[in-house]
């Protein structure tokens, strides 16, 4: 079974631009979560989608948004990029109960650099 | 506000010895705890978990201990192997479908 895939793997943008990252979950998984990883901060939860609905969100500004499609694929968008948005963005999928007994499987991440 | 804390950013251990990784949490609503392992250029992979109704869970060389009164958990790796060199993240959740992660501990296993 194919794992979680994320595209693109690397991205360089300049301040003020916007960016869209894509995540394809494992087949059959309906929950998709997004995390931001920066040095010293660990993984910070962005949001979680289940059946095209956002079930929970973390403490990030409104510039960070996401959506999930009917095939469970998910995208996240960051508008008006800032230097501090430079990070590794990780997507994780699970069957239904993200963060509970259903194991979350992570993709390799998208490395975003904002210049 | 970091609700899950891993106060040791790094740990070096000799091959064959025990690795002990520690994690503290502040949110008393957390009732499910997990450890993830991450190699460079890869996403984290699930290692082991424990529910708050237990105080110990074992899976091969990996054992997680939970002390609810101290809001503390630890991961023991016995014996440590070179392939265990990685970053280890502690994570916790309540019933809100999100994981709160610690900052990670980098483990280096010396031959």
Backbone of each chain as ProteinMPNN parsed JSONL, in Angstrom:
{"seq_chain_A": "XXXXXXXXXXXXXXXXXXXXXXXXXXXXXXXXXXXXXXXXXXXXXXXXXXXXXXXXXXXXXXXXXXXXXXXXXXXXXXXXXXXXXXXXXXXXXXXXXXXXXXXXXXXXXXXXXXX", "coords_chain_A": {"N_chain_A": [[0.86, -1.187, 0.0], [0.621, 2.185, -0.895], [2.376, 4.895, 0.655], [1.892, 7.991, 2.519], [1.897, 10.763, 0.456], [3.533, 13.79, -0.432], [3.521, 16.838, -2.12], [4.93, 19.87, -3.416], [8.263, 18.558, -2.736], [10.222, 20.357, -2.054], [10.364, 23.886, -1.777], [10.765, 27.229, -2.717], [10.061, 30.466, -1.843], [9.188, 33.979, -1.947], [8.832, 36.675, 0.418], [5.5, 37.708, 1.053], [4.353, 36.35, -1.042], [2.102, 33.643, -1.958], [1.423, 30.186, -1.155], [0.715, 26.807, -2.051], [0.352, 23.649, -0.734], [0.342, 20.114, -1.209], [-1.248, 17.031, -0.28], [-1.502, 13.57, -0.369], [-3.322, 11.104, 1.074], [-2.937, 7.836, 2.63], [-4.511, 5.185, 0.925], [-7.903, 4.788, 1.669], [-7.774, 6.043, 4.079], [-9.327, 8.563, 5.971], [-8.89, 10.742, 7.519], [-6.936, 13.629, 7.663], [-4.134, 15.34, 8.773], [-2.28, 18.328, 9.404], [0.985, 19.57, 10.076], [3.413, 21.849, 11.343], [6.872, 21.941, 11.338], [9.525, 23.265, 13.077], [12.928, 24.102, 13.949], [13.674, 23.286, 17.295], [11.067, 23.651, 18.13], [9.558, 21.481, 17.722], [6.776, 19.619, 16.448], [4.125, 21.496, 15.346], [0.677, 21.631, 15.586], [-1.471, 22.221, 12.902], [-4.051, 21.933, 11.477], [-6.858, 19.637, 11.198], [-8.563, 17.453, 9.05], [-11.532, 15.748, 8.227], [-13.5, 13.752, 6.263], [-13.92, 15.915, 4.463], [-14.378, 18.023, 6.154], [-13.263, 20.46, 8.454], [-12.067, 19.451, 11.476], [-10.642, 20.211, 13.646], [-8.478, 22.836, 14.723], [-5.273, 24.383, 15.024], [-3.287, 26.881, 16.765], [-2.766, 28.965, 14.752], [-2.31, 31.8, 12.558], [-4.905, 33.265, 10.45], [-3.851, 33.272, 7.918], [-3.055, 30.807, 7.284], [-4.566, 28.129, 5.801], [-6.744, 25.418, 4.88], [-7.982, 22.561, 3.038], [-10.06, 19.761, 2.241], [-10.596, 17.233, -0.113], [-13.131, 15.253, -1.826], [-11.968, 12.804, -2.311], [-10.316, 12.46, -0.224], [-7.814, 13.627, -0.452], [-5.715, 16.372, 0.423], [-5.144, 19.881, 0.722], [-3.003, 22.556, 1.758], [-2.843, 26.023, 2.316], [-0.852, 28.899, 2.351], [-0.99, 32.242, 2.778], [0.336, 35.495, 1.938], [3.186, 35.247, 2.641], [5.59, 35.007, 5.285], [8.911, 35.506, 6.652], [9.2, 33.854, 8.868], [7.652, 31.704, 8.286], [9.081, 29.783, 7.131], [9.767, 26.452, 7.119], [9.398, 22.9, 7.814], [6.721, 21.281, 6.463], [4.442, 18.986, 7.443], [2.336, 16.315, 6.598], [-0.155, 14.113, 7.759], [-1.879, 11.006, 7.781], [-4.749, 9.135, 8.847], [-7.019, 6.444, 9.712], [-9.594, 7.16, 10.932], [-9.699, 8.185, 13.589], [-7.815, 10.472, 14.358], [-4.86, 10.963, 16.194], [-5.601, 9.281, 18.18], [-6.416, 5.951, 18.794], [-6.092, 5.14, 16.173], [-3.389, 4.822, 14.165], [-1.308, 7.497, 13.126], [0.039, 8.168, 9.994], [2.839, 9.569, 8.593], [3.779, 11.781, 5.931], [6.718, 12.579, 3.905], [7.107, 15.269, 4.036], [7.086, 18.793, 3.132], [9.538, 21.017, 2.385], [9.623, 24.295, 3.029], [10.99, 27.322, 2.088], [11.263, 30.666, 2.819], [12.213, 33.625, 1.37]], "CA_chain_A": [[0.0, 0.0, 0.0], [1.445, 3.381, -0.987], [2.338, 5.728, 1.843], [1.434, 9.364, 2.367], [2.769, 11.511, -0.441], [3.398, 15.232, -0.353], [4.16, 17.566, -3.207], [6.271, 19.452, -3.801], [9.128, 18.251, -1.604], [10.959, 21.575, -1.715], [9.728, 25.071, -2.337], [11.359, 28.503, -2.305], [9.166, 31.574, -2.155], [9.605, 35.245, -1.342], [7.851, 37.274, 1.328], [4.321, 38.275, 0.426], [3.726, 35.399, -1.969], [1.304, 32.591, -1.334], [1.881, 28.862, -1.537], [-0.223, 25.701, -1.833], [0.999, 22.35, -0.567], [-0.612, 19.043, -1.44], [-1.041, 15.803, 0.48], [-2.35, 12.443, -0.721], [-3.237, 10.161, 2.198], [-2.975, 6.408, 2.333], [-5.819, 4.788, 0.431], [-8.829, 4.356, 2.716], [-7.692, 6.948, 5.229], [-10.224, 9.694, 5.797], [-8.436, 11.864, 8.342], [-5.651, 14.215, 7.268], [-3.682, 16.406, 9.666], [-1.114, 19.082, 8.957], [1.854, 20.055, 11.142], [4.579, 22.65, 10.979], [8.027, 21.612, 12.169], [10.647, 24.194, 13.06], [13.949, 23.688, 14.921], [13.43, 23.665, 18.685], [9.635, 23.772, 18.434], [8.832, 20.238, 17.476], [5.713, 19.692, 15.454], [2.985, 22.303, 15.789], [-0.542, 21.226, 14.885], [-2.136, 23.266, 12.112], [-5.478, 21.571, 11.403], [-7.195, 18.257, 10.851], [-9.753, 17.321, 8.23], [-12.158, 14.429, 8.145], [-14.649, 13.806, 5.348], [-14.014, 17.258, 3.864], [-14.703, 19.016, 7.185], [-12.205, 20.733, 9.414], [-12.544, 19.007, 12.784], [-9.921, 20.917, 14.693], [-7.407, 23.672, 14.216], [-4.31, 24.84, 16.014], [-3.213, 28.323, 17.004], [-2.051, 29.647, 13.677], [-3.131, 32.9, 12.01], [-5.801, 32.951, 9.355], [-3.12, 33.127, 6.649], [-2.929, 29.357, 7.065], [-5.872, 27.523, 5.569], [-6.656, 24.117, 4.23], [-9.228, 21.956, 2.603], [-9.964, 18.342, 1.902], [-11.468, 16.889, -1.227], [-13.955, 14.051, -1.605], [-11.112, 11.603, -2.366], [-9.504, 12.611, 0.99], [-6.621, 14.435, -0.679], [-5.832, 17.644, 1.136], [-4.218, 20.961, 0.411], [-2.958, 23.668, 2.678], [-2.454, 27.25, 1.658], [-0.349, 29.964, 3.212], [-0.983, 33.498, 2.021], [1.196, 36.569, 2.441], [4.254, 34.543, 3.345], [6.544, 35.724, 6.115], [10.155, 34.766, 6.824], [8.984, 32.869, 9.928], [6.889, 30.547, 7.79], [10.052, 28.793, 6.661], [9.622, 25.279, 7.987], [9.005, 21.647, 7.182], [5.283, 21.074, 6.641], [4.177, 17.555, 7.419], [0.967, 15.853, 6.501], [-0.311, 12.768, 8.321], [-3.215, 10.475, 7.588], [-5.166, 7.995, 9.66], [-8.317, 5.935, 9.273], [-10.664, 8.058, 11.376], [-9.499, 8.821, 14.892], [-6.487, 11.081, 14.419], [-4.363, 11.252, 17.523], [-6.09, 8.322, 19.167], [-5.94, 4.587, 18.56], [-5.698, 4.986, 14.777], [-2.039, 5.355, 13.968], [-1.099, 8.504, 12.093], [1.184, 7.917, 9.131], [3.324, 10.845, 8.093], [4.505, 11.912, 4.686], [8.098, 13.05, 4.063], [7.12, 16.702, 4.283], [7.467, 19.8, 2.144], [10.441, 22.004, 2.98], [9.339, 25.628, 2.497], [11.935, 28.388, 2.44], [10.772, 31.994, 2.443], [13.348, 34.569, 1.303]], "C_chain_A": [[0.891, 1.23, 0.0], [1.274, 4.208, 0.28], [1.758, 7.094, 1.542], [2.415, 10.106, 1.456], [2.471, 12.998, -0.326], [4.148, 15.86, -1.525], [3.948, 19.062, -3.027], [7.105, 19.096, -2.572], [9.884, 19.484, -1.128], [10.337, 22.75, -2.449], [10.457, 26.312, -1.816], [10.445, 29.617, -2.782], [9.744, 32.853, -1.549], [8.477, 35.794, -0.478], [6.704, 37.89, 0.544], [3.624, 37.354, -0.559], [2.819, 34.445, -1.215], [1.76, 31.241, -1.872], [0.785, 27.835, -1.229], [0.557, 24.401, -1.799], [-0.056, 21.259, -0.669], [-0.235, 17.784, -0.684], [-2.024, 14.746, -0.022], [-2.229, 11.389, 0.368], [-3.16, 8.721, 1.71], [-4.398, 6.047, 1.919], [-6.689, 4.253, 1.576], [-8.796, 5.224, 3.954], [-8.547, 8.183, 4.966], [-9.827, 10.924, 6.608], [-7.064, 12.331, 7.855], [-5.336, 15.367, 8.212], [-2.454, 17.063, 9.08], [-0.356, 19.615, 10.178], [2.965, 20.907, 10.549], [5.728, 22.262, 11.911], [9.12, 22.649, 11.977], [11.647, 23.754, 14.123], [13.603, 24.185, 16.325], [11.971, 23.746, 19.079], [8.892, 22.467, 18.252], [7.81, 20.427, 16.379], [4.539, 20.469, 16.046], [1.779, 21.955, 14.926], [-1.17, 22.413, 14.178], [-3.642, 23.028, 12.06], [-5.635, 20.118, 11.007], [-8.519, 18.232, 10.107], [-10.229, 15.881, 8.239], [-13.411, 14.57, 7.298], [-14.949, 15.236, 4.911], [-14.352, 18.362, 4.87], [-13.515, 19.211, 8.117], [-12.719, 20.4, 10.81], [-11.852, 19.736, 13.916], [-8.858, 21.781, 14.053], [-6.526, 24.115, 15.363], [-4.303, 26.359, 16.092], [-2.356, 29.036, 15.975], [-2.948, 30.743, 13.122], [-3.94, 32.441, 10.808], [-5.118, 32.849, 7.996], [-2.944, 31.646, 6.282], [-4.331, 28.772, 6.906], [-5.688, 26.184, 4.881], [-8.0, 23.679, 3.717], [-8.979, 20.495, 2.289], [-10.99, 18.042, 0.833], [-12.183, 15.563, -0.944], [-13.126, 12.765, -1.664], [-10.109, 11.586, -1.204], [-8.186, 13.346, 0.775], [-6.819, 15.8, -0.034], [-4.802, 18.641, 0.622], [-4.172, 21.936, 1.567], [-2.373, 24.87, 1.941], [-1.93, 28.232, 2.7], [-0.284, 31.225, 2.363], [-0.055, 34.499, 2.691], [2.346, 36.003, 3.288], [5.171, 35.49, 4.11], [7.797, 34.856, 6.286], [9.987, 33.625, 7.835], [8.17, 31.659, 9.496], [7.813, 29.483, 7.22], [10.059, 27.623, 7.626], [9.435, 24.039, 7.132], [7.516, 21.447, 7.482], [4.986, 19.599, 6.416], [2.689, 17.287, 7.383], [0.921, 14.441, 7.078], [-1.728, 12.286, 8.074], [-3.48, 9.321, 8.55], [-6.563, 7.594, 9.216], [-9.431, 6.916, 9.634], [-10.283, 8.869, 12.603], [-8.084, 9.36, 15.025], [-6.098, 11.343, 15.859], [-4.842, 10.292, 18.59], [-5.588, 6.931, 18.774], [-5.591, 4.324, 17.099], [-4.331, 5.63, 14.59], [-2.025, 6.402, 12.872], [0.165, 8.169, 11.316], [1.573, 9.238, 8.476], [3.941, 10.72, 6.705], [5.895, 12.449, 4.943], [8.2, 14.546, 4.298], [7.459, 17.533, 3.06], [8.316, 20.831, 2.864], [10.192, 23.335, 2.295], [10.378, 26.614, 3.002], [11.381, 29.696, 1.918], [11.935, 32.975, 2.505], [12.875, 36.013, 1.353]], "O_chain_A": [[1.82, 1.32, 0.803], [0.208, 4.233, 0.896], [1.209, 7.334, 0.467], [3.626, 10.069, 1.676], [1.324, 13.411, -0.15], [5.26, 15.457, -1.865], [2.9, 19.483, -2.538], [6.654, 19.332, -1.451], [10.153, 19.634, 0.063], [9.856, 22.627, -3.575], [10.731, 26.426, -0.621], [10.099, 29.702, -3.96], [10.671, 32.807, -0.74], [7.316, 35.417, -0.635], [6.911, 38.515, -0.497], [2.45, 37.545, -0.876], [2.779, 34.444, 0.016], [2.405, 31.165, -2.918], [0.029, 27.983, -0.268], [1.321, 24.091, -2.713], [-1.204, 21.452, -0.268], [0.944, 17.501, -0.472], [-3.228, 14.991, -0.093], [-1.149, 10.833, 0.569], [-3.302, 8.443, 0.519], [-5.368, 6.543, 2.493], [-6.269, 3.387, 2.344], [-9.696, 5.149, 4.791], [-8.501, 8.77, 3.886], [-10.364, 12.013, 6.405], [-6.153, 11.526, 7.662], [-6.161, 16.256, 8.424], [-1.683, 16.438, 8.352], [-0.952, 20.047, 11.165], [3.392, 20.708, 9.411], [5.568, 22.258, 13.132], [9.583, 22.884, 10.861], [11.266, 23.103, 15.096], [13.28, 25.357, 16.516], [11.666, 23.896, 20.262], [7.714, 22.367, 18.597], [7.957, 21.277, 15.501], [4.03, 20.132, 17.115], [1.849, 21.979, 13.697], [-1.376, 23.471, 14.772], [-4.417, 23.847, 12.554], [-4.698, 19.463, 10.552], [-9.474, 18.908, 10.489], [-9.44, 14.936, 8.257], [-14.275, 15.402, 7.579], [-16.087, 15.698, 4.983], [-14.585, 19.506, 4.48], [-12.852, 18.252, 8.514], [-13.692, 20.994, 11.275], [-12.399, 19.867, 15.01], [-8.389, 21.483, 12.955], [-6.961, 24.21, 16.511], [-5.186, 27.032, 15.561], [-1.336, 29.639, 16.31], [-4.173, 30.654, 13.192], [-3.694, 31.382, 10.232], [-5.727, 32.394, 7.028], [-2.717, 31.297, 5.123], [-5.174, 28.916, 7.791], [-4.613, 25.868, 4.37], [-9.019, 24.336, 3.932], [-7.843, 20.059, 2.1], [-12.115, 18.54, 0.874], [-11.888, 14.861, 0.023], [-13.541, 11.742, -1.121], [-9.168, 10.792, -1.203], [-7.502, 13.659, 1.749], [-7.935, 16.315, 0.043], [-3.729, 18.266, 0.151], [-5.163, 22.129, 2.272], [-1.521, 24.732, 1.062], [-2.494, 28.373, 3.785], [0.404, 31.26, 1.342], [0.291, 34.36, 3.864], [2.445, 36.261, 4.487], [5.484, 36.595, 3.666], [7.757, 33.641, 6.094], [10.57, 32.554, 7.668], [8.018, 30.701, 10.255], [7.362, 28.394, 6.865], [10.327, 27.791, 8.816], [9.328, 24.11, 5.908], [7.113, 21.448, 8.645], [5.244, 19.047, 5.347], [1.898, 17.95, 8.053], [1.861, 13.665, 6.902], [-2.676, 13.069, 8.149], [-2.563, 8.633, 9.0], [-7.212, 8.302, 8.446], [-10.122, 7.437, 8.759], [-10.509, 10.078, 12.66], [-7.252, 8.776, 15.72], [-6.884, 11.87, 16.646], [-4.532, 10.461, 19.769], [-4.41, 6.781, 18.449], [-4.862, 3.375, 16.809], [-4.149, 6.824, 14.828], [-2.645, 6.229, 11.823], [1.221, 7.92, 11.897], [0.742, 9.927, 7.886], [4.537, 9.702, 6.355], [6.232, 12.75, 6.088], [9.248, 15.045, 4.708], [8.036, 17.044, 2.089], [7.874, 21.446, 3.834], [10.508, 23.498, 1.116], [10.611, 26.723, 4.206], [11.067, 29.828, 0.735], [12.566, 33.142, 3.549], [13.692, 36.933, 1.307]]}, "seq_chain_B": "XXXXXXXXXXXXXXXXXXXXXXXXXXXXXXXXXXXXXXXXXXXXXXXXXXXXXXXXXXXXXXXXXXXXXXXXXXXXXXXXXXXXXXXXXXXXXXXXXXXXXXXXXXXXXXX", "coords_chain_B": {"N_chain_B": [[2.286, 28.05, 23.799], [3.913, 25.459, 25.196], [2.712, 22.373, 25.663], [3.657, 19.875, 25.885], [6.696, 18.652, 26.865], [10.056, 18.036, 26.119], [12.822, 17.889, 27.73], [15.45, 17.247, 27.309], [17.497, 17.869, 24.742], [19.259, 16.231, 23.413], [20.791, 12.95, 23.39], [23.294, 10.673, 24.094], [24.35, 7.375, 23.688], [25.839, 4.223, 24.41], [26.128, 1.488, 22.168], [24.085, -1.307, 22.79], [23.516, -0.617, 25.384], [21.061, 0.868, 27.64], [18.67, 3.212, 26.484], [17.106, 6.062, 27.709], [14.435, 8.09, 27.398], [12.839, 11.097, 28.204], [9.732, 12.739, 29.0], [7.524, 15.371, 29.684], [4.278, 16.593, 30.566], [1.717, 19.116, 30.6], [-1.018, 19.417, 30.402], [-3.822, 18.241, 31.903], [-5.883, 16.969, 30.662], [-4.969, 15.321, 28.721], [-4.962, 12.019, 27.565], [-3.909, 10.053, 26.076], [-0.94, 8.817, 24.817], [1.984, 9.031, 22.805], [4.901, 7.857, 21.075], [7.102, 8.916, 18.588], [9.411, 8.342, 15.944], [11.996, 9.829, 14.08], [13.791, 9.947, 11.119], [16.323, 11.762, 9.285], [15.114, 13.68, 6.53], [12.82, 12.199, 6.292], [9.367, 11.53, 7.153], [7.953, 11.492, 10.515], [7.695, 8.323, 12.19], [5.441, 6.097, 13.699], [6.021, 4.725, 16.905], [5.34, 3.597, 19.522], [2.595, 3.472, 21.822], [0.558, 4.619, 24.609], [-2.202, 4.299, 26.7], [-3.994, 6.283, 29.113], [-5.056, 4.643, 31.014], [-3.298, 2.734, 31.559], [-0.04, 1.961, 32.954], [2.199, 1.1, 31.819], [3.601, 0.006, 28.753], [4.688, -2.353, 26.438], [6.768, -3.158, 23.678], [8.555, -5.227, 22.072], [11.839, -4.159, 21.945], [11.176, -1.733, 22.974], [9.774, 0.17, 25.555], [7.225, 1.949, 27.136], [6.627, 4.074, 29.827], [4.216, 5.385, 32.045], [3.54, 7.968, 34.261], [1.026, 9.201, 35.782], [0.39, 10.887, 37.914], [2.636, 12.448, 38.169], [2.65, 13.58, 35.754], [4.274, 12.608, 33.658], [6.148, 10.837, 31.245], [8.112, 8.135, 29.954], [10.413, 6.719, 27.637], [11.926, 3.673, 27.107], [14.639, 2.126, 25.604], [15.895, -0.916, 24.936], [18.078, -3.498, 23.993], [20.047, -0.665, 22.992], [20.533, 0.133, 19.579], [22.555, 0.803, 16.633], [20.854, 1.623, 14.526], [18.878, 2.897, 15.892], [19.509, 5.501, 16.153], [18.26, 8.614, 15.859], [15.71, 11.191, 15.746], [13.516, 11.524, 18.424], [10.163, 11.931, 19.141], [7.86, 12.884, 21.561], [4.371, 12.667, 22.054], [1.029, 13.805, 22.705], [-2.516, 13.416, 23.318], [-5.933, 14.493, 23.684], [-9.383, 14.207, 23.443], [-9.696, 15.5, 21.044], [-8.82, 15.142, 18.478], [-6.273, 16.037, 17.767], [-2.733, 16.084, 17.892], [-0.351, 16.945, 20.336], [2.94, 17.813, 20.247], [6.233, 17.237, 21.581], [9.453, 18.93, 21.563], [11.378, 17.223, 20.691], [13.981, 14.724, 20.976], [17.278, 14.116, 20.185], [18.757, 11.139, 19.516], [21.819, 9.488, 19.73], [23.485, 6.627, 18.952], [26.334, 5.101, 19.923], [28.908, 3.133, 18.516]], "CA_chain_B": [[2.473, 27.393, 25.097], [4.288, 24.07, 24.945], [2.05, 21.513, 26.649], [4.451, 18.646, 25.975], [8.077, 19.112, 26.923], [11.175, 17.101, 26.174], [13.834, 18.82, 28.213], [16.793, 16.871, 26.854], [17.514, 17.934, 23.28], [20.083, 15.172, 22.834], [21.18, 11.84, 24.254], [24.285, 9.791, 23.471], [24.38, 6.116, 24.438], [26.655, 3.193, 23.767], [25.395, 0.345, 21.609], [23.859, -2.385, 23.746], [23.044, -0.086, 26.664], [19.685, 1.352, 27.652], [18.376, 4.628, 26.223], [15.912, 6.512, 28.422], [13.995, 9.4, 26.939], [11.82, 11.604, 29.112], [8.743, 13.661, 28.451], [6.589, 15.894, 30.679], [3.148, 17.299, 29.98], [1.04, 19.993, 31.564], [-2.468, 19.371, 30.227], [-4.372, 17.069, 32.593], [-6.889, 16.324, 29.81], [-4.312, 14.335, 27.857], [-5.184, 10.662, 28.043], [-3.307, 9.104, 25.143], [0.429, 9.296, 24.632], [2.642, 8.297, 21.734], [6.279, 8.187, 20.707], [7.413, 8.822, 17.172], [10.836, 8.357, 15.612], [12.156, 10.516, 12.795], [15.091, 10.013, 10.46], [16.437, 12.923, 8.393], [14.459, 13.645, 5.215], [11.633, 11.34, 6.326], [8.383, 11.921, 8.15], [7.972, 10.678, 11.734], [6.997, 7.038, 12.159], [4.904, 5.706, 14.997], [6.797, 3.699, 17.621], [4.602, 2.94, 20.59], [1.647, 4.372, 22.476], [0.014, 4.15, 25.881], [-3.411, 4.96, 27.176], [-3.851, 6.707, 30.508], [-5.53, 3.608, 31.939], [-2.175, 1.84, 31.825], [1.184, 2.659, 33.352], [3.34, 0.531, 31.089], [3.31, -0.723, 27.527], [5.951, -2.892, 25.941], [6.728, -3.683, 22.318], [9.923, -5.597, 21.719], [12.888, -3.432, 22.687], [10.654, -0.428, 23.393], [8.809, 0.19, 26.646], [6.837, 3.285, 27.563], [6.111, 4.143, 31.196], [3.426, 6.587, 32.276], [3.281, 8.342, 35.654], [0.001, 10.241, 35.616], [0.432, 11.857, 39.011], [3.75, 13.352, 37.903], [2.503, 14.033, 34.361], [5.581, 12.267, 33.104], [6.307, 9.539, 30.624], [9.468, 7.868, 29.486], [10.603, 5.643, 26.658], [13.142, 2.915, 27.314], [15.045, 1.312, 24.46], [16.878, -1.872, 25.426], [19.32, -2.734, 23.987], [20.126, 0.339, 21.936], [21.229, -0.312, 18.368], [22.914, 1.953, 15.788], [19.679, 2.053, 13.76], [17.992, 3.69, 16.747], [19.939, 6.908, 16.084], [17.17, 9.349, 15.209], [15.033, 12.135, 16.642], [12.343, 10.915, 19.032], [9.166, 12.902, 19.576], [6.783, 12.498, 22.444], [3.145, 13.351, 21.666], [-0.103, 13.527, 23.587], [-3.793, 13.882, 22.796], [-7.163, 14.252, 24.43], [-10.361, 13.669, 22.499], [-9.981, 16.547, 20.068], [-8.266, 14.789, 17.162], [-4.997, 16.643, 17.441], [-1.597, 15.676, 18.703], [0.599, 17.964, 20.779], [4.257, 17.197, 20.221], [7.387, 17.857, 22.199], [10.433, 19.465, 20.619], [12.203, 16.135, 20.18], [15.285, 14.387, 21.542], [18.123, 13.442, 19.21], [19.504, 10.032, 20.11], [22.965, 8.989, 18.979], [23.972, 5.377, 19.518], [27.762, 4.958, 19.597], [29.342, 1.738, 18.36]], "C_chain_B": [[2.699, 25.905, 24.876], [3.681, 23.186, 26.035], [2.771, 20.185, 26.825], [5.916, 19.059, 25.885], [9.054, 17.943, 26.973], [12.392, 17.953, 26.498], [15.256, 18.466, 27.82], [16.813, 16.903, 25.337], [18.331, 16.811, 22.654], [20.473, 14.148, 23.888], [22.164, 10.984, 23.476], [24.414, 8.54, 24.322], [25.213, 5.095, 23.678], [25.764, 2.056, 23.286], [25.283, -0.754, 22.667], [23.352, -1.917, 25.096], [21.607, 0.411, 26.534], [19.637, 2.845, 27.307], [17.097, 4.966, 26.974], [15.6, 7.934, 27.991], [12.822, 9.847, 27.803], [10.937, 12.657, 28.47], [7.816, 14.092, 29.591], [5.454, 16.619, 29.972], [2.42, 18.097, 31.05], [-0.481, 19.874, 31.508], [-3.044, 18.089, 30.847], [-5.456, 16.365, 31.78], [-6.26, 15.296, 28.87], [-4.536, 12.933, 28.424], [-4.629, 9.611, 27.096], [-1.957, 9.67, 24.743], [1.147, 8.404, 23.622], [4.098, 8.728, 21.63], [6.446, 7.95, 19.22], [8.923, 8.937, 17.009], [10.979, 8.993, 14.24], [13.602, 10.461, 12.341], [15.123, 11.255, 9.58], [15.761, 12.674, 7.048], [13.29, 12.666, 5.147], [10.635, 11.912, 7.316], [8.496, 11.048, 9.386], [7.23, 9.361, 11.528], [6.613, 6.649, 13.58], [5.731, 4.579, 15.61], [5.92, 2.907, 18.577], [3.677, 3.958, 21.241], [1.213, 3.787, 23.815], [-1.212, 4.975, 26.223], [-3.252, 5.286, 28.65], [-4.383, 5.672, 31.507], [-4.428, 2.601, 32.267], [-1.007, 2.647, 32.372], [2.423, 2.113, 32.648], [2.836, -0.152, 29.827], [4.63, -1.114, 26.883], [5.766, -3.403, 24.52], [8.163, -3.973, 21.905], [10.938, -4.866, 22.579], [12.392, -2.114, 23.297], [9.599, -0.596, 24.496], [8.509, 1.632, 27.003], [6.216, 3.167, 28.958], [5.371, 5.457, 31.371], [3.205, 6.776, 33.773], [2.315, 9.523, 35.628], [0.092, 11.298, 36.719], [1.537, 12.882, 38.798], [3.651, 13.989, 36.524], [3.812, 13.822, 33.608], [5.508, 10.918, 32.408], [7.731, 9.374, 30.126], [9.444, 6.711, 28.502], [11.944, 4.989, 26.934], [13.412, 2.073, 26.076], [16.171, 0.397, 24.95], [16.916, -3.106, 24.518], [19.314, -1.723, 22.851], [20.975, -0.184, 20.784], [21.55, 0.908, 17.5], [21.727, 2.496, 14.973], [18.686, 2.851, 14.581], [18.385, 5.166, 16.745], [18.933, 7.681, 15.238], [16.686, 10.421, 16.182], [13.751, 11.472, 17.135], [11.42, 12.019, 19.552], [8.157, 12.221, 20.481], [5.542, 13.281, 22.009], [2.01, 12.944, 22.595], [-1.382, 14.05, 22.965], [-4.884, 13.707, 23.845], [-8.172, 13.762, 23.399], [-10.674, 14.637, 21.369], [-9.26, 16.353, 18.739], [-6.985, 15.528, 16.8], [-3.932, 16.149, 18.413], [-0.78, 16.9, 19.077], [1.947, 17.286, 20.933], [5.249, 17.967, 21.077], [8.373, 18.287, 21.127], [11.388, 18.4, 20.086], [13.507, 15.962, 20.948], [16.077, 13.636, 20.489], [18.96, 12.383, 19.919], [20.619, 9.607, 19.176], [23.462, 7.738, 19.681], [25.387, 5.159, 19.013], [28.126, 3.48, 19.529], [30.38, 1.37, 19.408]], "O_chain_B": [[1.806, 25.183, 24.431], [4.092, 23.25, 27.193], [2.529, 19.458, 27.789], [6.322, 19.735, 24.939], [8.9, 17.003, 27.752], [12.922, 18.652, 25.635], [16.168, 19.279, 27.975], [16.203, 16.044, 24.7], [18.123, 16.471, 21.489], [20.487, 14.423, 25.088], [21.903, 10.611, 22.332], [24.57, 8.628, 25.54], [25.275, 5.116, 22.449], [24.771, 1.713, 23.928], [26.256, -1.085, 23.346], [22.819, -2.71, 25.871], [21.018, 0.377, 25.453], [20.457, 3.631, 27.779], [16.111, 4.234, 26.885], [16.393, 8.855, 28.191], [11.921, 9.06, 28.096], [11.332, 13.36, 27.54], [7.375, 13.254, 30.377], [5.649, 17.193, 28.9], [2.496, 17.793, 32.24], [-1.158, 20.203, 32.482], [-2.779, 16.988, 30.365], [-5.904, 15.282, 32.158], [-6.975, 14.482, 28.285], [-4.326, 12.694, 29.613], [-4.851, 8.416, 27.289], [-1.837, 10.84, 24.379], [0.946, 7.19, 23.587], [4.47, 9.825, 22.047], [6.003, 6.943, 18.668], [9.612, 9.547, 17.826], [10.18, 8.73, 13.341], [14.516, 10.864, 13.061], [14.074, 11.752, 9.17], [15.836, 11.573, 6.502], [12.821, 12.34, 4.057], [10.998, 12.681, 8.206], [9.077, 9.965, 9.319], [6.255, 9.298, 10.779], [7.372, 6.852, 14.528], [6.092, 3.614, 14.937], [5.782, 1.691, 18.448], [3.944, 5.159, 21.214], [1.466, 2.62, 24.114], [-1.236, 6.194, 26.05], [-2.471, 4.646, 29.355], [-4.18, 5.814, 32.712], [-4.591, 1.736, 33.127], [-0.989, 3.873, 32.266], [3.538, 2.594, 32.85], [1.79, -0.801, 29.828], [5.561, -0.315, 26.795], [4.742, -4.003, 24.192], [8.888, -3.089, 21.451], [10.896, -4.949, 23.807], [13.116, -1.463, 24.049], [8.669, -1.393, 24.376], [9.42, 2.445, 27.157], [5.398, 2.286, 29.225], [5.824, 6.506, 30.914], [2.743, 5.868, 34.465], [2.716, 10.677, 35.475], [-0.115, 12.483, 36.458], [1.403, 14.04, 39.193], [4.467, 14.837, 36.165], [4.368, 14.743, 33.01], [4.889, 9.978, 32.907], [8.452, 10.348, 29.907], [8.566, 5.849, 28.542], [12.974, 5.661, 26.989], [12.522, 1.392, 25.566], [17.247, 0.86, 25.328], [15.87, -3.712, 24.29], [18.63, -1.925, 21.848], [21.991, -0.85, 20.985], [20.887, 1.938, 17.618], [21.623, 3.705, 14.764], [17.746, 3.424, 14.029], [17.656, 5.996, 17.287], [18.781, 7.422, 14.044], [17.193, 10.539, 17.298], [12.989, 10.921, 16.34], [11.836, 12.909, 20.294], [7.672, 11.127, 20.195], [5.658, 14.447, 21.632], [2.036, 11.869, 23.194], [-1.359, 15.001, 22.183], [-4.773, 12.891, 24.761], [-7.812, 12.953, 22.544], [-11.766, 14.612, 20.801], [-9.11, 17.299, 17.966], [-6.653, 15.629, 15.619], [-4.2, 15.845, 19.576], [-0.543, 17.781, 18.251], [2.08, 16.303, 21.662], [5.127, 19.176, 21.272], [8.164, 18.043, 19.939], [12.127, 18.65, 19.133], [14.061, 16.916, 21.495], [15.607, 12.631, 19.956], [19.761, 12.689, 20.801], [20.399, 9.391, 17.984], [23.818, 7.777, 20.859], [25.61, 5.046, 17.808], [27.709, 2.683, 20.369], [30.858, 0.236, 19.431]]}, "name": "protein", "num_of_chains": 2, "seq": "XXXXXXXXXXXXXXXXXXXXXXXXXXXXXXXXXXXXXXXXXXXXXXXXXXXXXXXXXXXXXXXXXXXXXXXXXXXXXXXXXXXXXXXXXXXXXXXXXXXXXXXXXXXXXXXXXXXXXXXXXXXXXXXXXXXXXXXXXXXXXXXXXXXXXXXXXXXXXXXXXXXXXXXXXXXXXXXXXXXXXXXXXXXXXXXXXXXXXXXXXXXXXXXXXXXXXXXXXXXXXXXXXX"}
